[in-house]
Amino acid sequence: MLAHRPRPCLAVARAASADAATGAKSPTSGGQMLVFVPPHPLIKHWVSVLRNEQTPCAVFRSAMAELGRLLVYEASRDWLPTITGEIQTPVAVSSVEFIDPREPVMVVPILRAGLALAENVSSVLPVTKTYHLGLRRDEETLQPSIYLNNLPNKIPEGTRVLVVDPMLATGGTIVAAIDLLIERGVTSKQIKVISAVAAPPALTKLSNKFPGLHVYAGMIDSEVDEKGYIVPGLGDAGDRSFAT
């Protein structure tokens, strides 16, 4: 069950290309974290646009939003609650199936860059609630600190949660975010992480701490440098999205 090249240092089961494309769940995955890298050519295209240092800010942000749309589509397969019934078409009665409006997906973008990646979520998911979470990484220690927390004190049981963080590098920010969710009643199996690019240090931390978590990434890069940037990566996603 491996996508891309295997890395012995990464204790995580990765979905094979067929699973990533269909959303199939492996019967042997158990409680392991799974990382899905969907093999869609549009995902590769938008990641390539994001990587290019010559991509203008407006195009970069648009590319990030399009990548997020595709990753959320892949992540929502076989995951959304539905209701069935019958409706009258202009011709005849038809059986139908809708997304259940009583169970909105909780979307948690990690500020700032998560705003760009989550921009088109509502065009994919009919029913959502968005809660912003601001985490700032210290450039010297690489440790995160919270500057905005819009999460409810208690999250309803069974809520499906999408955490949107474009860059999974050292893993400090995403781990802190998921810890906050778990403190409020969510389990790791209810959470799916959406990321543009991920690296082994972050994935290893997530795998060790959050069994059952699913991560959907546009690409997995090989390393993180001494400044905490993914290599080759795409630079600072927040700066490039907002030109500040």
N, C-alpha and C positions, 0 to 999 in steps of 0.2 A: 504494500500500500504506500508507495513512494512516488511523489511528484518532484520533478527536477532531480538534481543529483543528491544522493544521501550524504548526510553530514553526521559522523559518529558523535559529535559533541552535542547534538540536538536530540534530547529525549522527548520526541514527539512523533506521533503517527501522522503521516501526511496522506491525504486522499490521492488516489491515482487519478489520472486524467479523466477516465470514464466517470468516476464518482464525482469529481469536481464539476463535470459537465451536467450530470443528471441529478445531483443532490442525493445520491444513494448513500445510505448509511452502512458502514461495514459491520457485519455481525461479529467480527473479532475485535472491534475497537474497544469494547468495554467502557471503562472509565477514563481512558486516555484522552488527552487533548488532541483534536484533529486540526490540521492546517490545510485549507483548500486554496489552491492556486488555479482558478478556472482557466482552461486553455483556449479561451475565446480570442479570436484575432483582434476584436475591437478593444479588449482589455490590454492586449500587447501594444496596440496603437497608442492608446491614451497614456500608458506608462512611458512610452518612447517620447511622446510630446512633453511630458513632465520632466523627463531626464535632460532634455536639451537646454543648455544654459542660455541659448538665444531666444527661447520662448518668452514673449512679452507677458506682463503680469495678467492682463485681461484674458489672454488665451490660456495661460497656466491655470487660472481659476476655473475657467470653463472646462478645461480638460479634467481637472480634479473632480468637478461636479459630474461629468459624464462617466468617469471611472467609478465614482461612488454609486451612481445609478445602476451600473452593470453589476457591481459586487453585491449590492443590496438585493437585486433581482435573484442572483445565484443563491444568496444566503437565505432567502425566504422560501425556497422550494421545500414542500412537505413540512412546513413549520407554522403556517398561519392557520388560525381557527376559522372554520367555515360553517355556514348554515345552508340548508337546502330547502327547496319549496317549489312552487309552481307559479308561473306568471302567464299572462295572456299576451302573445305576440300579435302582430297584425293579421296573422294567418291562423294560428291555433294555440292551444295550451302547450307550454313547454316546461320541463323540469329544469331548475336552475340551481346554481350554487354561488353564494356570495361570501366575501370575507365578513366574519362576524363583527359588527360595529360595537358590540359590547366589550370587546377585548382588544383595545388599541395596543399597538407595539410601542414600547417606551424607547425613544431615540435619545441617546446621550452623546452629543458631539463634544469632544475635548477641544476647548478654545486654545488658540485662535484657528489653527489650520483645519480643525474638525468641522468648522462651519462650511468651508468650501466643499469638503468631501461629502457632507450631509445635505448639501443644497438641494439636490433633486430627489431626496428620499420620499417626499410626499407625492411625487409623480409616479412612484412605484407602489407604495403602500397606501391603500385607501384610508386607513384609520391609524393615526399615530398621535402620540403626545411627546413633546420635545422638552428636555430638561438640560440646561447648559451647565457644564462643569469646567471651571478654569483652573488649570494646573501650570505652574511656571517652573522650568528646570533651571537650577543654579548652574551657571556655565563652568564653574570650577569643580564643585562636588558632584555635579550631574544628578543631584537629588531633587525631587519635585516638592513644591509647596503649593497649597491651595489658596487661590485668591478669589474664587467665585464658586459657590456650591448652591445650585438651584434644585437639588434633589429633594423629594419629599422625605419626611422623617420615617415613614413606613411605606413600603412598596407592596401593593396587593399580591397575595399568594398566586403563583402561576404566571405572573407577568412575563412576557417575552421582552428581552432587552437587547437593543443594538447599541454597542459602544463604538463610536466613530473616531478613530485616531489615525491620521495619515501615516505617521512614521513610528514604527515599533523598533526602536534602536536599542538602548540599554535596558528598557523595560520598566524603569522606575515609574514613569507617568501612568502607563496602562495598568500596572499592578495596583498603584494607589487608587485609581479610579474604580477598579473592580472591587477592591477592599471596601470602598464606601458603599457600593451597591449591596455587597453581601451583608454589611452591617445593618442594612435596611430591609433584609428579609429575602433577598434574591439568592438563588444557588447558581453555581458556575454553569450548570447544565442549561439554565434558562438564558444564558448570555451568548451572543455572537458578536465578535469583534470584526469591524470593517477597517482595513488598512490599505494604503496605496503600496507601501514597501515595508517589508519586515526583515529583521536580521536575527541570526541565531541567539545572541544574548537575551533579547526580549522574549523570544519564543521558548527558550529554555526555562526562564523564570516563570512564565505563564504555565508551562507544562508541569513544572514541579509543584506549583501552588494551587492550580485550579483544574482538577480532573473533570473531564466532560465538556470543557470549554471548546467552542469552535471558532477558528480564526479564518477569515476570508481575506486574502491579500492579492494585490495585483502582481506582485513579484517578491521573491525572497532573494536578498543580496547576501554576499558572503561574509561581510565583516563590519565592525564599527571602529572608527579611529579613536585616537586619544582624546579628541574633543567631543566625542559622543555622536558624531555624524555617521550615518550609514554610507558605506562605500560599495559601489559607485553612487548609489542613492540618487537624490535629486535636489540636494541642498536643503535650505531651511524652508519648509513648506508654508509656514505662516508668513514669512517675509516675502516669499515669491507670490503668494496669493493676494496679499494686500499692499505690496509695495512699501511696507514700513518695517 
